[in-house]
């Protein structure tokens, strides 16, 4: 796999992981704070779990293809736990050259 492809995949899954966290938190708010329904947790719990597992797999692929050191890989894995931390990691890794930017599309 090309590093740019892996970087794009990582970014997409990191964003999906953060979005699924938000949806699950919304479902938990409705269930536990409003006491209204647990439907959101029933739907978004498994969705978040699946995206979380995908994020872990893509992180291992990125570690191999992008040749991340142990610290970067550890930070990527830890970022999957707190809500929205995968977005922070994406920005940090991009700013520090660990996650390549997308290749520009030529215009004609």
C-alpha positions, 0 to 999 in steps of 0.5 A: 500500500502507498503511504498516501493511501494509508494516510487517507484511510487513517484520516477517514477512520479517525474521523468516523471514530470521533463521529461514532463517539459523538453519536454514542455520547448523544445516545447515552445522554438521552438514555441516562440524563433524559431517561427517555430511551435507550435506542440510541445506545442500542444503535450507536454502541455497536456502530462505535464498537465496530469503528473502534476496532477498525481504527485499531486495525488501521493504526497497525497498518499505518504503523507498518506502512508509515514506519511510525515509531513506538511513541507515535503508535502508542499515541494513536492507540491511546487516542482511540479511548477519549472522545474526539482524541483521534482528531487531535492525533490526526492534527498532531501527526500531520503537523509533526510529519508522521501522517503525510498530506494528501497528494495534490490533484493536478489541474489542467 
